[in-house]
């Protein structure tokens, strides 16, 4: 028997894993209607981000879902993005400097991670459109600018024009990331969080 807890209270039990996904999705939809979203999932007391994998790999005695207000999770995501952009800006500057110093291999490895981070940030931008429709125009403009610089950067990389690549990272993308961070700071400051 698998116990299912929601914020510490038992809300159900299942004999096997067959109906688990449907049960959890229904529970998540109900919480969403209440203005809450799942913040954490614990299997047998162990927190996981990849619950599909955990379901397949371990015997589950207890699943606990911990929810939080959607507004709070949104604010935390924006705060994480703000912090990440500061690290990304520094990383882009480091990559550009490494390219200028001829350390191509190291720079390109870091660039691959930076591009993954930019992909995550674009997902955050999509979340902003969903949560704050009034920012849709700003978000789309930012996405267009970032995508334009990414095309330029990828083109320079494909042509192995490392001098241009370094310049694009140092003098175009890094300052754009700084502007995005400043914009996020304004959005965070204007959030109306209910307690």
Secondary structure, 3 states (H helix, E strand, C coil): CEEEEECCEEEEEECCCCCHHHHHHHHHHHHHHCCEEEEEEEECCEEECCHHHHHHHCCCCEEEEEEEEHHHHHHHHHHHHHHHHHHHHHHHHHHHHHHHCCCHHHHHHHHHHHHHHHHHHHHHHHHHHHHCHHHHHHHHHHHHHHHHHHHHHHHHHHCCCHHHHHHHHHHHHHHHHHHHHHHHHHHHHCCCCCC
